[in-house]
Amino acid sequence: MSYTGGFEILFVVFVIVIAGLGVFSYFSSRKARILRKFRKTPGKKMKDVQNGDVVRMIGRIHYVGKPTIAPLSDRECAYYYVLVERKQSSGKSSHWVDLVEEEKSANFLIHDGEHVAYIADKSVETLFVMDRNYASGFMNDATPKLEAYLKEHDEESVGILGFNRTIRYTEGVFEQNERVGVFGTCTWEPATDHGLPEALGNIIVVRSTAEEPVYLSDDSRTMRLFNNKAKVHKKPLVQKKSDYQRDESGYLR
């Protein structure tokens, strides 16, 4: 075998290995796993859910009590996710390294205008639309808010020599009345069993399966219940003066 031929074979093997690692990384990523789960799992409307069903549903966010506040944008929300990454260079290549990854949830319900779902499990994985993006780096100092957030997590926007590090900051939230998809094991239970108002009657309680957590997402690709896009009523959960008050056809199953 010639030297040139051997080099070409090694190069092809190298390319195949790199491509294989890229494919593996993509399919093992949280985003890919959640999208696959929503795509492959049967979708049901809340009214059709039976005890023990492992399904995906869609509904709208409704706060229970006070919402939490997203740290970068100061938005009220039921849930937020923040990822801060630093660009790290090595020779001619560079990649992004996680500095801060944070998510926090308030207490909330998911409703479709008639029925209510409640996540009663701490094992939850989320997929957010990251709709707030910020950056700092060369000739672009971090704002006081971004700098304060970094310091809360024992990080700084400048390196040991005093130069700005190249950093990107992204944030996603689930807000009041926002449409989300949820996947998990479902059972009908009295709302009072979970510290929720008796007026809600029986609600769908969503828990993780033996193998997987509850999945929650506002990505549009997780909203397709059937072949056609399912319609989720924009009717608010609270329609009268008193929270959770409803007529006879309200939220009882």
N, C-alpha and C positions, 0 to 999 in steps of 0.2 A: 504493500500500500504506500502510495506517495505521501510525502509530508503534507502537500496541499489537500489531497483527498481526506487524510486523517483530520486535518483542521476543519474541513467542511462538515464532516460527520459530527465532530465535537460541537461545532457551532449549532447544527440542527438539533442535537440532543439538548443543548443549553436552552435554545428557544422553546423547545417542547416542555422542558421542566419549568421554565418561568411561566409559560402560558398555563400549565397545569396548576401551578401554585396560585395564579391569579384566579382561575376558575374555582378552585377550592375555597379561596378566601371569600369570593363573592357568595358562593352558595352556603357558606357557613356563617356569613354575617347575620347580625340580628335583623336587619332590614329584609334580606332575602328570605330568612326563615319565617318571619311574620307574614310576608306577602304570600309565600307558598301555603302557609296554614290557612289564611283567609280564602285563597283560591280553591283549595282542595276540600275544605270543610263545608258541609251543607249549610245553606242559609235559611233562616226562618224568621217570619214576623213574630213579634212578641206574643201575640194572641194564640199562636199555634205551638208554642214551646210546651213540651211535656217534661215531667220530672225525670231527671237523669239524662236529658238530651245534651250532647256535646255539639254545640252549634255556634254559628256566628250570627249576630244581629246588628241592626243599626238603630240609632236613636240620637237624641239631643241631650246635651249636658244641662243639668240643673243643680245649682249649689244647694247644699244643706249646711246652713250656718254661714260663717264667714269664708270667703274665698282666700286663696293664698295670693301672694304677689310675686310675679316673675322678676328676678333680680336685675336683669339688664334693661328691660323695657318698662318696668313698673306697671305692667298690665295685671289687672285682676284676672284670676283664672282658677280652674279646678285642679290643674296639674301643669307643671312646667318641666322642661328638660333643657339643660345648658351644657354645651360642649365647648371647651376652650383648648385650642391646639397651638403648638409652637412649631415653626418651620425649622427643621434641623438639616444642615448641609453636611455632606460627607464627600469630599472630592468633587466630582462633576455631577453628582446626584444629590437629591434632597428628598425628604419625606416629612410628614407631619406627625408630631408626637403629642399625645394627650397631656395637658396640664391639669385641667379640671373637668370632671364629668359629674353633674349633679342633677337629680330630679326630685321633685317634692309634690305631694298630693294633698289637697284638702278633702273634705267629705262631700261627696256629690252623688247624684242619681243620673241614670240614663233613661229617657222616656221617649215614647213614640206618639204622644198625644192622648193615648188611652191606657197604656200599661207602663210599668216602671221596672227597671233592672237596677240592681245594686251589687257592686263588687265587694264581696266579703272575704277577701284573701289578700295577704301581703305579697304573695308571689305573682307579680305583675310585670310584664315586659311591654314597653311602649314603642310606637313608631310615630314620630311627629313630623309634620311639615315644618321645617326649620325656616320660619318666615321673618326672623330678625337676624341680621348679619352685620358684624362690626369688625374692624381691623385696626391694628397698630403696628408700627415698624419704622423703617427708614423715612425720615422727614414727616412722620405721622405719629405724634405722641398719643398714648392712651388717654382717654378722657378721665376726669376725676372719678366718675362712676365705675369705669372699667378697672382703673387702678385700685380702687377700694375693694372691688370684687376679688381681684387677684390676691390682694393682701389678706382678705378673709380666708383664703385657701393657701396661705404661705407661699405665694408666688409674686413675681414682680414683672413689670413690662420691660425692664432694662437688664442687661447682662452685667457680669462682674467688671467689665471695662467701661460701663456707663453708656453703652450704645443700646438703642432700642432693639428688642428682639422682635422678629416677625411673628405676629400672633393673630389668629383669627378667632372670633367669638360668634357662636351661633346659639339661637334660642327658639324653642317651639313651645306652644301652650295649647291647652284645651280650655276654651272660654265658654261663658254662659250661652246656651242655646246653640252651641256649635255641634255639627253633625259628626258622630264618631262611630266606628265599628268596634264590636267587642266579641271575643271568642272565649268560651269556657264551658264548664259543666254547669247546667242550670237546674234549679229546683224552685218550686213555688213555696214560699214561707210567709208567715205573718210579718208585716213590717215592724211590729212592736218587738219582735225577737232581736232586732238589730238597732234598737233605740230610735226608730223612726216613727213618725206620727201614725196613730191608729187609723186615721182617716184614709191612709193609703191602702188599707186592706192587705191582700196578698200580693207579694211582689216576686219578681224573678231574682233569685240570689245566684250570682255567678262566682264560681270557684275554679281553682286550677284542677287539671286532671292529674292522674298519677304520674304521667310522663312529662307534662308541659304546664307552664304557668298560664294565667289569664293573659290574653293579648288585647291591647287597646290601641287604636290608631285613628288619626284623622286624614290619613293618606287616601286620596280619591279612589285608588285601586282596591282598597279594602271595603268600599261601600257597595259593591255590587252583590246583592243578595241572590238574584236570579239572572237570567239572560238579559233582561231589561233592568234598568236602574229602578230600584224600589223607591217608592215615594214615602218620605217620612214627614208627617204633618208638622207644620211650623206652629201649630196651636200650642200656646204656653202651658206648662204644667200647672201653674197657678192661675186660675181664671176668676177667682173671687177675692174678696178682701182678705179672708183668712187663708194662710198658706195651707196647701193640700186639701182645701175644702172642695167637694165635688158633688155632682148629682148621682143618681142611682147607677148610671152607666159609667161612672168614673173609672177607677183603677182596680176595682175588684174583678177578679177573673171569673 
